[in-house]
Amino acid sequence: MPSLSLLLARPRALASILPTGRVGEGAMRITLVAALLAPLGGCGIPYGSGSRVSLSEAPPSAQSTPSEGIMKSLMCMRDSHVLNRIRFGIAVHSDGTGKSSYGYEGATGSFLPQGTAAIWASEAVIRAGGLSMNYYELNTERALRQFGGTNLDQALATQQQSRVPNFIISTAFTALDFIGGPSADIRAGGIGPYYNVRGASLEVSAEMYRPGDRMTMAISSLNRQVFYRDAGVGVGRLFGKGKGELVTGTIGFTDQQRLQEATRDVIALAVADVLASMPIVPEDCRQMVENLKAAHKTQASEDRPQEKPAGKHRAHRDEAPAQPPAPRNPPPQPAPAASATGTGKGQRAPH
């Protein structure tokens, strides 16, 4: 059968496949073009230079930061200037949840952001006044060393060795559990309300350790719950006389909390928690972080009343078996960094 381009360019070829009759070549061309463009016009596809597709305007960009309470605790540390000369190396953020999904539209396989979430840990250090060193994105520097030659490689290595981090902060997603909730669907005469609640529980851990001897200085583990609510009214019944007419449908409203926003908050708060463990941090800043964790636990208990609220973070240490005292090795750091070492919030480094 002749191709479409052949039919448009040589109308006589159309006569060989159409019924014979007194149809002019110009009329055949118009008929064929109209038949081809009719489905396109019905689909709303523009086919001329004067036709444009109208799209809704995207919402404007907005600055994304941790929640207000976490920001205040970080700014409290910054205003104290105690972390200004301390260098923190930020390690790669890892996802240890093992949870992935490919079964829905837009799924990429991972529920949570991967290594790039280390940027949020780095931001928290900067907002607290510390010096953040990038140890999570090394591909660019590797490329510079590879293609820059021996001289550039040696120069970059010298700079790296001259400014070693005083501490390393490592963060990770350690758990992601999907939790249930109340569910109700009550119909009387085919009409009634429905209500569903589902959620996810996310856990983030942060660790601060000292390079060289790799002594762990502080660990923080935080949990955040995110919920999805669905409520409305549904109908499924016959209306009218006789056999009637079946009418089905729902009118509802969904409210889904942002999982990505939750991840940013718990990472920033976990970093603030390990920073507040340093003895040089003022007590009022440390108390702000403790208040945030207490409020967070209270809210989690209210959202999940069937679960017993967890005890305070310090209570777990008291209930655990007694541990031998931490080794009192003098930290090989400059004076400001050395005074910042500590094995916990309730301890002080030896003087």
ZADO-1210 file (C-alpha; in nm, 4 decimals, padded with zeros to 6 digits):
<atoms>
<atom x="00.0000" y="00.0000" z="00.0000" code="MET" pos="1"/>
<atom x="00.1381" y="00.3467" z="-00.0849" code="PRO" pos="2"/>
<atom x="00.2820" y="00.5436" z="00.2067" code="SER" pos="3"/>
<atom x="00.1151" y="00.8544" z="00.3490" code="LEU" pos="4"/>
<atom x="00.3807" y="01.0851" z="00.2057" code="SER" pos="5"/>
<atom x="00.3327" y="00.9290" z="-00.1362" code="LEU" pos="6"/>
<atom x="-00.0448" y="00.9798" z="-00.1230" code="LEU" pos="7"/>
<atom x="-00.0080" y="01.3461" z="-00.0277" code="LEU" pos="8"/>
<atom x="00.2575" y="01.4171" z="-00.2899" code="ALA" pos="9"/>
<atom x="00.0903" y="01.2198" z="-00.5732" code="ARG" pos="10"/>
<atom x="-00.2889" y="01.2399" z="-00.5514" code="PRO" pos="11"/>
<atom x="-00.3170" y="01.0164" z="-00.8602" code="ARG" pos="12"/>
<atom x="-00.1891" y="00.7294" z="-00.6492" code="ALA" pos="13"/>
<atom x="-00.4955" y="00.7689" z="-00.4282" code="LEU" pos="14"/>
<atom x="-00.7232" y="00.6876" z="-00.7203" code="ALA" pos="15"/>
<atom x="-00.5732" y="00.3394" z="-00.7367" code="SER" pos="16"/>
<atom x="-00.6939" y="00.2478" z="-00.3866" code="ILE" pos="17"/>
<atom x="-01.0219" y="00.4488" z="-00.3717" code="LEU" pos="18"/>
<atom x="-01.3463" y="00.3653" z="-00.5548" code="PRO" pos="19"/>
<atom x="-01.3571" y="00.5107" z="-00.9019" code="THR" pos="20"/>
<atom x="-01.5622" y="00.8226" z="-00.9572" code="GLY" pos="21"/>
<atom x="-01.5508" y="01.1797" z="-01.0681" code="ARG" pos="22"/>
<atom x="-01.3348" y="01.3084" z="-00.7851" code="VAL" pos="23"/>
<atom x="-01.0761" y="01.5715" z="-00.8687" code="GLY" pos="24"/>
<atom x="-00.7212" y="01.5523" z="-00.7432" code="GLU" pos="25"/>
<atom x="-00.7642" y="01.8697" z="-00.5356" code="GLY" pos="26"/>
<atom x="-01.0809" y="01.7375" z="-00.3733" code="ALA" pos="27"/>
<atom x="-00.9104" y="01.4095" z="-00.2872" code="MET" pos="28"/>
<atom x="-00.6190" y="01.5945" z="-00.1282" code="ARG" pos="29"/>
<atom x="-00.8534" y="01.8077" z="00.0876" code="ILE" pos="30"/>
<atom x="-01.0590" y="01.5049" z="00.1894" code="THR" pos="31"/>
<atom x="-00.7507" y="01.3067" z="00.2923" code="LEU" pos="32"/>
<atom x="-00.5924" y="01.5933" z="00.4901" code="VAL" pos="33"/>
<atom x="-00.9188" y="01.6614" z="00.6749" code="ALA" pos="34"/>
<atom x="-00.9538" y="01.2941" z="00.7645" code="ALA" pos="35"/>
<atom x="-00.5995" y="01.2832" z="00.9021" code="LEU" pos="36"/>
<atom x="-00.6222" y="01.6043" z="01.1069" code="LEU" pos="37"/>
<atom x="-00.9662" y="01.5406" z="01.2558" code="ALA" pos="38"/>
<atom x="-00.8405" y="01.2945" z="01.5235" code="PRO" pos="39"/>
<atom x="-00.5505" y="01.5233" z="01.6073" code="LEU" pos="40"/>
<atom x="-00.7825" y="01.8164" z="01.6596" code="GLY" pos="41"/>
<atom x="-01.0030" y="01.6064" z="01.8853" code="GLY" pos="42"/>
<atom x="-00.7023" y="01.5193" z="02.1034" code="CYS" pos="43"/>
<atom x="-00.6106" y="01.8826" z="02.1464" code="GLY" pos="44"/>
<atom x="-00.2704" y="01.8455" z="01.9778" code="ILE" pos="45"/>
<atom x="-00.1503" y="02.1687" z="01.8153" code="PRO" pos="46"/>
<atom x="-00.0755" y="02.1298" z="01.4447" code="TYR" pos="47"/>
<atom x="-00.0206" y="02.4881" z="01.3321" code="GLY" pos="48"/>
<atom x="00.2222" y="02.7625" z="01.4230" code="SER" pos="49"/>
<atom x="-00.0644" y="02.9763" z="01.5543" code="GLY" pos="50"/>
<atom x="-00.1890" y="02.7104" z="01.7981" code="SER" pos="51"/>
<atom x="-00.0500" y="02.7042" z="02.1532" code="ARG" pos="52"/>
<atom x="-00.1147" y="02.4826" z="02.4520" code="VAL" pos="53"/>
<atom x="-00.2168" y="02.6664" z="02.7701" code="SER" pos="54"/>
<atom x="-00.0703" y="02.5277" z="03.0915" code="LEU" pos="55"/>
<atom x="-00.1360" y="02.6235" z="03.4511" code="SER" pos="56"/>
<atom x="00.1354" y="02.8325" z="03.6142" code="GLU" pos="57"/>
<atom x="00.3653" y="02.6435" z="03.8489" code="ALA" pos="58"/>
<atom x="00.3776" y="02.7595" z="04.2126" code="PRO" pos="59"/>
<atom x="00.6742" y="02.9862" z="04.2901" code="PRO" pos="60"/>
<atom x="00.9891" y="02.8494" z="04.4499" code="SER" pos="61"/>
<atom x="01.0142" y="02.8809" z="04.8264" code="ALA" pos="62"/>
<atom x="01.3104" y="02.8586" z="05.0624" code="GLN" pos="63"/>
<atom x="01.3325" y="02.5265" z="05.2424" code="SER" pos="64"/>
<atom x="01.4717" y="02.5190" z="05.5955" code="THR" pos="65"/>
<atom x="01.4322" y="02.3052" z="05.9075" code="PRO" pos="66"/>
<atom x="01.1377" y="02.3866" z="06.1320" code="SER" pos="67"/>
<atom x="01.1446" y="02.7005" z="06.3448" code="GLU" pos="68"/>
<atom x="01.2356" y="02.5344" z="06.6738" code="GLY" pos="69"/>
<atom x="01.5352" y="02.3526" z="06.5251" code="ILE" pos="70"/>
<atom x="01.6515" y="02.6721" z="06.3562" code="MET" pos="71"/>
<atom x="01.6439" y="02.8560" z="06.6893" code="LYS" pos="72"/>
<atom x="01.8524" y="02.5910" z="06.8628" code="SER" pos="73"/>
<atom x="02.1143" y="02.6016" z="06.5856" code="LEU" pos="74"/>
<atom x="02.1209" y="02.9817" z="06.5894" code="MET" pos="75"/>
<atom x="02.1703" y="02.9716" z="06.9666" code="CYS" pos="76"/>
<atom x="02.4930" y="02.7761" z="06.9132" code="MET" pos="77"/>
<atom x="02.5974" y="03.0106" z="06.6345" code="ARG" pos="78"/>
<atom x="02.5458" y="03.3214" z="06.8466" code="ASP" pos="79"/>
<atom x="02.7599" y="03.1701" z="07.1229" code="SER" pos="80"/>
<atom x="03.0574" y="03.1487" z="06.8784" code="HIS" pos="81"/>
<atom x="03.1891" y="02.8358" z="07.0543" code="VAL" pos="82"/>
<atom x="03.1959" y="02.6265" z="06.7342" code="LEU" pos="83"/>
<atom x="03.3425" y="02.8873" z="06.5008" code="ASN" pos="84"/>
<atom x="03.6929" y="02.7363" z="06.4787" code="ARG" pos="85"/>
<atom x="03.5984" y="02.3665" z="06.4930" code="ILE" pos="86"/>
<atom x="03.6035" y="02.1695" z="06.1682" code="ARG" pos="87"/>
<atom x="03.3378" y="01.9011" z="06.1127" code="PHE" pos="88"/>
<atom x="03.3751" y="01.6533" z="05.8283" code="GLY" pos="89"/>
<atom x="03.0376" y="01.5412" z="05.6957" code="ILE" pos="90"/>
<atom x="03.0325" y="01.1774" z="05.5863" code="ALA" pos="91"/>
<atom x="02.8112" y="01.0155" z="05.3234" code="VAL" pos="92"/>
<atom x="02.4501" y="00.9809" z="05.4401" code="HIS" pos="93"/>
<atom x="02.3447" y="00.6184" z="05.4093" code="SER" pos="94"/>
<atom x="02.0031" y="00.4541" z="05.3793" code="ASP" pos="95"/>
<atom x="01.9959" y="00.1453" z="05.5982" code="GLY" pos="96"/>
<atom x="01.6195" y="00.0879" z="05.5825" code="THR" pos="97"/>
<atom x="01.6281" y="-00.1588" z="05.2936" code="GLY" pos="98"/>
<atom x="01.2864" y="-00.0333" z="05.1792" code="LYS" pos="99"/>
<atom x="01.2129" y="00.0330" z="04.8122" code="SER" pos="100"/>
<atom x="00.9150" y="00.0313" z="04.5777" code="SER" pos="101"/>
<atom x="00.8577" y="00.0303" z="04.2036" code="TYR" pos="102"/>
<atom x="00.4843" y="-00.0340" z="04.2026" code="GLY" pos="103"/>
<atom x="00.3389" y="00.3129" z="04.1600" code="TYR" pos="104"/>
<atom x="00.3590" y="00.6010" z="03.9159" code="GLU" pos="105"/>
<atom x="00.6740" y="00.8052" z="03.9592" code="GLY" pos="106"/>
<atom x="00.8435" y="00.5449" z="04.1805" code="ALA" pos="107"/>
<atom x="01.2228" y="00.5494" z="04.1628" code="THR" pos="108"/>
<atom x="01.2842" y="00.2506" z="04.3853" code="GLY" pos="109"/>
<atom x="01.3715" y="00.4473" z="04.7005" code="SER" pos="110"/>
<atom x="01.1261" y="00.5912" z="04.9496" code="PHE" pos="111"/>
<atom x="01.3866" y="00.8225" z="05.1036" code="LEU" pos="112"/>
<atom x="01.6556" y="01.0549" z="04.9671" code="PRO" pos="113"/>
<atom x="01.9898" y="00.8826" z="04.9432" code="GLN" pos="114"/>
<atom x="02.3449" y="01.0141" z="04.9916" code="GLY" pos="115"/>
<atom x="02.2555" y="01.3718" z="04.9021" code="THR" pos="116"/>
<atom x="02.0763" y="01.4021" z="05.2375" code="ALA" pos="117"/>
<atom x="02.4247" y="01.4698" z="05.3800" code="ALA" pos="118"/>
<atom x="02.3753" y="01.8261" z="05.2523" code="ILE" pos="119"/>
<atom x="02.1160" y="01.8749" z="05.5257" code="TRP" pos="120"/>
<atom x="02.3669" y="01.7627" z="05.7896" code="ALA" pos="121"/>
<atom x="02.6234" y="02.0029" z="05.6472" code="SER" pos="122"/>
<atom x="02.3690" y="02.2854" z="05.6519" code="GLU" pos="123"/>
<atom x="02.2905" y="02.2184" z="06.0191" code="ALA" pos="124"/>
<atom x="02.6603" y="02.2453" z="06.1092" code="VAL" pos="125"/>
<atom x="02.6936" y="02.5743" z="05.9212" code="ILE" pos="126"/>
<atom x="02.3829" y="02.7192" z="06.0847" code="ARG" pos="127"/>
<atom x="02.5308" y="02.6243" z="06.4233" code="ALA" pos="128"/>
<atom x="02.8441" y="02.8253" z="06.3419" code="GLY" pos="129"/>
<atom x="03.0802" y="02.5332" z="06.2803" code="GLY" pos="130"/>
<atom x="03.3092" y="02.4762" z="05.9812" code="LEU" pos="131"/>
<atom x="03.1593" y="02.2095" z="05.7546" code="SER" pos="132"/>
<atom x="03.3905" y="02.0008" z="05.5354" code="MET" pos="133"/>
<atom x="03.2468" y="01.8043" z="05.2433" code="ASN" pos="134"/>
<atom x="03.3438" y="01.4370" z="05.2580" code="TYR" pos="135"/>
<atom x="03.0282" y="01.3105" z="05.0854" code="TYR" pos="136"/>
<atom x="03.0830" y="01.4376" z="04.7291" code="GLU" pos="137"/>
<atom x="03.4358" y="01.3467" z="04.6212" code="LEU" pos="138"/>
<atom x="03.3819" y="01.2698" z="04.2524" code="ASN" pos="139"/>
<atom x="03.4597" y="01.6259" z="04.1424" code="THR" pos="140"/>
<atom x="03.7876" y="01.6375" z="04.3343" code="GLU" pos="141"/>
<atom x="03.8833" y="01.2961" z="04.2028" code="ARG" pos="142"/>
<atom x="03.8278" y="01.4252" z="03.8508" code="ALA" pos="143"/>
<atom x="04.0440" y="01.7306" z="03.9202" code="LEU" pos="144"/>
<atom x="04.3264" y="01.5115" z="04.0426" code="ARG" pos="145"/>
<atom x="04.2927" y="01.2712" z="03.7528" code="GLN" pos="146"/>
<atom x="04.2889" y="01.5293" z="03.4745" code="PHE" pos="147"/>
<atom x="04.4818" y="01.8113" z="03.6421" code="GLY" pos="148"/>
<atom x="04.8172" y="01.6403" z="03.6394" code="GLY" pos="149"/>
<atom x="05.0709" y="01.5559" z="03.9072" code="THR" pos="150"/>
<atom x="05.1228" y="01.9127" z="04.0286" code="ASN" pos="151"/>
<atom x="04.7528" y="01.9742" z="04.0929" code="LEU" pos="152"/>
<atom x="04.7196" y="01.6337" z="04.2575" code="ASP" pos="153"/>
<atom x="05.0008" y="01.7105" z="04.4999" code="GLN" pos="154"/>
<atom x="04.8679" y="02.0608" z="04.5732" code="ALA" pos="155"/>
<atom x="04.5206" y="01.9309" z="04.6571" code="LEU" pos="156"/>
<atom x="04.6643" y="01.6535" z="04.8727" code="ALA" pos="157"/>
<atom x="04.8744" y="01.9053" z="05.0667" code="THR" pos="158"/>
<atom x="04.5706" y="02.1257" z="05.1327" code="GLN" pos="159"/>
<atom x="04.3682" y="01.8270" z="05.2508" code="GLN" pos="160"/>
<atom x="04.6400" y="01.7125" z="05.4912" code="GLN" pos="161"/>
<atom x="04.6859" y="02.0617" z="05.6352" code="SER" pos="162"/>
<atom x="04.3196" y="02.0971" z="05.7331" code="ARG" pos="163"/>
<atom x="04.2060" y="01.7676" z="05.8821" code="VAL" pos="164"/>
<atom x="03.8580" y="01.7690" z="06.0424" code="PRO" pos="165"/>
<atom x="03.8475" y="01.7849" z="06.4207" code="ASN" pos="166"/>
<atom x="03.5365" y="01.5666" z="06.4234" code="PHE" pos="167"/>
<atom x="03.3382" y="01.3561" z="06.1759" code="ILE" pos="168"/>
<atom x="02.9572" y="01.3575" z="06.1719" code="ILE" pos="169"/>
<atom x="02.7924" y="01.0577" z="06.0101" code="SER" pos="170"/>
<atom x="02.4142" y="01.0350" z="05.9556" code="THR" pos="171"/>
<atom x="02.1898" y="00.7543" z="05.8315" code="ALA" pos="172"/>
<atom x="01.8304" y="00.6423" z="05.7917" code="PHE" pos="173"/>
<atom x="01.8164" y="00.3397" z="06.0195" code="THR" pos="174"/>
<atom x="01.4482" y="00.2370" z="05.9999" code="ALA" pos="175"/>
<atom x="01.1362" y="00.2987" z="05.7915" code="LEU" pos="176"/>
<atom x="00.8228" y="00.1182" z="05.9093" code="ASP" pos="177"/>
<atom x="00.4740" y="00.1536" z="05.7655" code="PHE" pos="178"/>
<atom x="00.2113" y="00.1719" z="06.0357" code="ILE" pos="179"/>
<atom x="-00.1649" y="00.1361" z="06.0332" code="GLY" pos="180"/>
<atom x="-00.4416" y="00.3363" z="06.1906" code="GLY" pos="181"/>
<atom x="-00.8168" y="00.3593" z="06.2341" code="PRO" pos="182"/>
<atom x="-01.0341" y="00.2696" z="05.9381" code="SER" pos="183"/>
<atom x="-01.4134" y="00.3020" z="05.9080" code="ALA" pos="184"/>
<atom x="-01.6633" y="00.2705" z="05.6220" code="ASP" pos="185"/>
<atom x="-02.0268" y="00.2862" z="05.7364" code="ILE" pos="186"/>
<atom x="-02.3074" y="00.2760" z="05.4792" code="ARG" pos="187"/>
<atom x="-02.6809" y="00.2964" z="05.5440" code="ALA" pos="188"/>
<atom x="-02.8958" y="00.2566" z="05.2366" code="GLY" pos="189"/>
<atom x="-02.5820" y="00.2755" z="05.0262" code="GLY" pos="190"/>
<atom x="-02.4770" y="00.6164" z="05.1618" code="ILE" pos="191"/>
<atom x="-02.2337" y="00.6882" z="05.4443" code="GLY" pos="192"/>
<atom x="-01.8967" y="00.8252" z="05.5570" code="PRO" pos="193"/>
<atom x="-01.5541" y="00.6652" z="05.5388" code="TYR" pos="194"/>
<atom x="-01.2316" y="00.7433" z="05.7222" code="TYR" pos="195"/>
<atom x="-00.8818" y="00.5947" z="05.6903" code="ASN" pos="196"/>
<atom x="-00.5473" y="00.6729" z="05.8510" code="VAL" pos="197"/>
<atom x="-00.2117" y="00.5267" z="05.7492" code="ARG" pos="198"/>
<atom x="00.1394" y="00.6332" z="05.8306" code="GLY" pos="199"/>
<atom x="00.5127" y="00.5763" z="05.8280" code="ALA" pos="200"/>
<atom x="00.7654" y="00.5824" z="06.1099" code="SER" pos="201"/>
<atom x="01.1120" y="00.7107" z="06.0182" code="LEU" pos="202"/>
<atom x="01.4236" y="00.6804" z="06.2326" code="GLU" pos="203"/>
<atom x="01.7456" y="00.8774" z="06.1806" code="VAL" pos="204"/>
<atom x="02.0736" y="00.8361" z="06.3675" code="SER" pos="205"/>
<atom x="02.3723" y="01.0702" z="06.3844" code="ALA" pos="206"/>
<atom x="02.7160" y="00.9869" z="06.5183" code="GLU" pos="207"/>
<atom x="03.0064" y="01.2179" z="06.5946" code="MET" pos="208"/>
<atom x="03.3504" y="01.0604" z="06.6238" code="TYR" pos="209"/>
<atom x="03.7091" y="01.1790" z="06.6326" code="ARG" pos="210"/>
<atom x="03.9326" y="01.0955" z="06.3345" code="PRO" pos="211"/>
<atom x="04.2542" y="00.9135" z="06.4070" code="GLY" pos="212"/>
<atom x="04.1632" y="00.7107" z="06.7143" code="ASP" pos="213"/>
<atom x="03.7987" y="00.6977" z="06.5933" code="ARG" pos="214"/>
<atom x="03.6660" y="00.7553" z="06.9423" code="MET" pos="215"/>
<atom x="03.2862" y="00.7963" z="06.9345" code="THR" pos="216"/>
<atom x="03.1926" y="01.1215" z="07.1068" code="MET" pos="217"/>
<atom x="02.8114" y="01.1233" z="07.0808" code="ALA" pos="218"/>
<atom x="02.5215" y="00.9364" z="06.9192" code="ILE" pos="219"/>
<atom x="02.1674" y="01.0604" z="06.8610" code="SER" pos="220"/>
<atom x="01.8711" y="00.8538" z="06.7407" code="SER" pos="221"/>
<atom x="01.5416" y="01.0251" z="06.6603" code="LEU" pos="222"/>
<atom x="01.2077" y="00.9005" z="06.5360" code="ASN" pos="223"/>
<atom x="00.9509" y="01.0881" z="06.3287" code="ARG" pos="224"/>
<atom x="00.6033" y="00.9726" z="06.2269" code="GLN" pos="225"/>
<atom x="00.4242" y="01.0858" z="05.9120" code="VAL" pos="226"/>
<atom x="00.0526" y="01.0258" z="05.8551" code="PHE" pos="227"/>
<atom x="-00.1874" y="01.0047" z="05.5641" code="TYR" pos="228"/>
<atom x="-00.5570" y="01.0732" z="05.6277" code="ARG" pos="229"/>
<atom x="-00.8489" y="01.0088" z="05.3942" code="ASP" pos="230"/>
<atom x="-01.2092" y="01.1024" z="05.4806" code="ALA" pos="231"/>
<atom x="-01.5319" y="01.1628" z="05.2939" code="GLY" pos="232"/>
<atom x="-01.8760" y="01.0349" z="05.1998" code="VAL" pos="233"/>
<atom x="-01.9537" y="00.7589" z="04.9524" code="GLY" pos="234"/>
<atom x="-02.2729" y="00.6571" z="04.7758" code="VAL" pos="235"/>
<atom x="-02.3765" y="00.3423" z="04.5913" code="GLY" pos="236"/>
<atom x="-02.7503" y="00.2910" z="04.5573" code="ARG" pos="237"/>
<atom x="-03.0469" y="00.2861" z="04.3154" code="LEU" pos="238"/>
<atom x="-03.2511" y="00.6028" z="04.2670" code="PHE" pos="239"/>
<atom x="-03.5899" y="00.6367" z="04.0959" code="GLY" pos="240"/>
<atom x="-03.8964" y="00.4231" z="04.0542" code="LYS" pos="241"/>
<atom x="-03.9047" y="00.0741" z="03.9128" code="GLY" pos="242"/>
<atom x="-03.5622" y="-00.0654" z="03.8452" code="LYS" pos="243"/>
<atom x="-03.4211" y="00.2782" z="03.9186" code="GLY" pos="244"/>
<atom x="-03.0801" y="00.4093" z="03.8195" code="GLU" pos="245"/>
<atom x="-02.7592" y="00.3084" z="03.9948" code="LEU" pos="246"/>
<atom x="-02.5582" y="00.6037" z="04.1275" code="VAL" pos="247"/>
<atom x="-02.2076" y="00.5528" z="04.2660" code="THR" pos="248"/>
<atom x="-01.9328" y="00.7957" z="04.3707" code="GLY" pos="249"/>
<atom x="-01.7413" y="00.9531" z="04.6552" code="THR" pos="250"/>
<atom x="-01.6685" y="01.3026" z="04.7812" code="ILE" pos="251"/>
<atom x="-01.3598" y="01.3075" z="04.9981" code="GLY" pos="252"/>
<atom x="-01.0540" y="01.4882" z="05.1221" code="PHE" pos="253"/>
<atom x="-00.6983" y="01.3586" z="05.1716" code="THR" pos="254"/>
<atom x="-00.4269" y="01.5050" z="05.3907" code="ASP" pos="255"/>
<atom x="-00.0772" y="01.3665" z="05.3438" code="GLN" pos="256"/>
<atom x="00.2138" y="01.4993" z="05.5463" code="GLN" pos="257"/>
<atom x="00.5401" y="01.5448" z="05.3600" code="ARG" pos="258"/>
<atom x="00.7872" y="01.2628" z="05.4115" code="LEU" pos="259"/>
<atom x="01.0769" y="01.4641" z="05.2681" code="GLN" pos="260"/>
<atom x="01.0107" y="01.7488" z="05.5112" code="GLU" pos="261"/>
<atom x="01.0154" y="01.5006" z="05.7962" code="ALA" pos="262"/>
<atom x="01.3522" y="01.3634" z="05.6849" code="THR" pos="263"/>
<atom x="01.5065" y="01.7095" z="05.6788" code="ARG" pos="264"/>
<atom x="01.3856" y="01.7901" z="06.0301" code="ASP" pos="265"/>
<atom x="01.5085" y="01.4701" z="06.1916" code="VAL" pos="266"/>
<atom x="01.8500" y="01.4979" z="06.0269" code="ILE" pos="267"/>
<atom x="01.8912" y="01.8596" z="06.1384" code="ALA" pos="268"/>
<atom x="01.7725" y="01.7821" z="06.4913" code="LEU" pos="269"/>
<atom x="02.0004" y="01.4769" z="06.5178" code="ALA" pos="270"/>
<atom x="02.2990" y="01.6909" z="06.4165" code="VAL" pos="271"/>
<atom x="02.1954" y="01.9602" z="06.6667" code="ALA" pos="272"/>
<atom x="02.1733" y="01.6875" z="06.9317" code="ASP" pos="273"/>
<atom x="02.5304" y="01.5622" z="06.8817" code="VAL" pos="274"/>
<atom x="02.6606" y="01.9199" z="06.8623" code="LEU" pos="275"/>
<atom x="02.4834" y="02.0052" z="07.1882" code="ALA" pos="276"/>
<atom x="02.6648" y="01.7141" z="07.3551" code="SER" pos="277"/>
<atom x="02.9896" y="01.9120" z="07.3402" code="MET" pos="278"/>
<atom x="03.0710" y="02.0635" z="07.6830" code="PRO" pos="279"/>
<atom x="03.1535" y="02.4050" z="07.5359" code="ILE" pos="280"/>
<atom x="02.7978" y="02.4515" z="07.4066" code="VAL" pos="281"/>
<atom x="02.5998" y="02.6807" z="07.6400" code="PRO" pos="282"/>
<atom x="02.3478" y="02.5151" z="07.8682" code="GLU" pos="283"/>
<atom x="02.0546" y="02.7175" z="07.7316" code="ASP" pos="284"/>
<atom x="02.1254" y="02.5912" z="07.3767" code="CYS" pos="285"/>
<atom x="02.1482" y="02.2356" z="07.5060" code="ARG" pos="286"/>
<atom x="01.8185" y="02.2780" z="07.6876" code="GLN" pos="287"/>
<atom x="01.6501" y="02.4016" z="07.3692" code="MET" pos="288"/>
<atom x="01.7495" y="02.0788" z="07.1953" code="VAL" pos="289"/>
<atom x="01.6275" y="01.8707" z="07.4892" code="GLU" pos="290"/>
<atom x="01.2937" y="02.0541" z="07.4821" code="ASN" pos="291"/>
<atom x="01.2574" y="01.9827" z="07.1105" code="LEU" pos="292"/>
<atom x="01.3156" y="01.6118" z="07.1685" code="LYS" pos="293"/>
<atom x="01.0718" y="01.6059" z="07.4607" code="ALA" pos="294"/>
<atom x="00.8029" y="01.7835" z="07.2569" code="ALA" pos="295"/>
<atom x="00.8650" y="01.5428" z="06.9730" code="HIS" pos="296"/>
<atom x="00.8177" y="01.2407" z="07.1984" code="LYS" pos="297"/>
<atom x="00.4992" y="01.3880" z="07.3443" code="THR" pos="298"/>
<atom x="00.3537" y="01.4454" z="06.9993" code="GLN" pos="299"/>
<atom x="00.4446" y="01.0928" z="06.8918" code="ALA" pos="300"/>
<atom x="00.2711" y="00.9523" z="07.1997" code="SER" pos="301"/>
<atom x="-00.0432" y="01.1530" z="07.1273" code="GLU" pos="302"/>
<atom x="-00.0486" y="01.0337" z="06.7655" code="ASP" pos="303"/>
<atom x="-00.0065" y="00.6712" z="06.8698" code="ARG" pos="304"/>
<atom x="-00.1843" y="00.6349" z="07.2084" code="PRO" pos="305"/>
<atom x="-00.1805" y="00.2562" z="07.1898" code="GLN" pos="306"/>
<atom x="00.1966" y="00.2586" z="07.2189" code="GLU" pos="307"/>
<atom x="00.3644" y="00.3214" z="07.5494" code="LYS" pos="308"/>
<atom x="00.5682" y="00.6406" z="07.5386" code="PRO" pos="309"/>
<atom x="00.9379" y="00.5789" z="07.5402" code="ALA" pos="310"/>
<atom x="01.1360" y="00.6881" z="07.8432" code="GLY" pos="311"/>
<atom x="01.3713" y="00.9780" z="07.8342" code="LYS" pos="312"/>
<atom x="01.6930" y="00.9462" z="07.6422" code="HIS" pos="313"/>
<atom x="01.8946" y="00.9607" z="07.9635" code="ARG" pos="314"/>
<atom x="01.6739" y="00.7010" z="08.1315" code="ALA" pos="315"/>
<atom x="01.7924" y="00.4392" z="07.8841" code="HIS" pos="316"/>
<atom x="02.1497" y="00.5012" z="07.9900" code="ARG" pos="317"/>
<atom x="02.0547" y="00.4685" z="08.3568" code="ASP" pos="318"/>
<atom x="01.8710" y="00.1411" z="08.2980" code="GLU" pos="319"/>
<atom x="02.1566" y="-00.0104" z="08.0986" code="ALA" pos="320"/>
<atom x="02.4288" y="-00.2086" z="08.2788" code="PRO" pos="321"/>
<atom x="02.7119" y="-00.0026" z="08.4111" code="ALA" pos="322"/>
<atom x="02.9824" y="00.0573" z="08.1549" code="GLN" pos="323"/>
<atom x="03.3517" y="00.1019" z="08.2245" code="PRO" pos="324"/>
<atom x="03.4686" y="00.4618" z="08.2169" code="PRO" pos="325"/>
<atom x="03.5654" y="00.5957" z="07.8776" code="ALA" pos="326"/>
<atom x="03.9389" y="00.6160" z="07.8116" code="PRO" pos="327"/>
<atom x="04.0757" y="00.9563" z="07.8907" code="ARG" pos="328"/>
<atom x="04.3050" y="00.9974" z="07.5954" code="ASN" pos="329"/>
<atom x="04.4065" y="01.3576" z="07.5314" code="PRO" pos="330"/>
<atom x="04.2656" y="01.4597" z="07.1934" code="PRO" pos="331"/>
<atom x="04.5333" y="01.5541" z="06.9417" code="PRO" pos="332"/>
<atom x="04.3511" y="01.8721" z="06.8372" code="GLN" pos="333"/>
<atom x="04.4069" y="02.2485" z="06.8696" code="PRO" pos="334"/>
<atom x="04.2930" y="02.4137" z="07.1904" code="ALA" pos="335"/>
<atom x="03.9415" y="02.5102" z="07.0758" code="PRO" pos="336"/>
<atom x="03.8712" y="02.1618" z="06.9413" code="ALA" pos="337"/>
<atom x="04.0290" y="01.9884" z="07.2390" code="ALA" pos="338"/>
<atom x="03.8007" y="02.1679" z="07.4818" code="SER" pos="339"/>
<atom x="03.5040" y="02.0526" z="07.2768" code="ALA" pos="340"/>
<atom x="03.5546" y="01.6824" z="07.3214" code="THR" pos="341"/>
<atom x="03.3174" y="01.4885" z="07.5389" code="GLY" pos="342"/>
<atom x="03.1656" y="01.1461" z="07.5559" code="THR" pos="343"/>
<atom x="02.8135" y="01.2581" z="07.6358" code="GLY" pos="344"/>
<atom x="02.5977" y="01.5474" z="07.7393" code="LYS" pos="345"/>
<atom x="02.6136" y="01.4605" z="08.1031" code="GLY" pos="346"/>
<atom x="02.9948" y="01.4398" z="08.1062" code="GLN" pos="347"/>
<atom x="03.2763" y="01.6862" z="08.0771" code="ARG" pos="348"/>
<atom x="03.6144" y="01.6384" z="07.9238" code="ALA" pos="349"/>
<atom x="03.9007" y="01.6200" z="08.1727" code="PRO" pos="350"/>
<atom x="04.1006" y="01.9371" z="08.2169" code="HIS" pos="351"/>
</atoms>
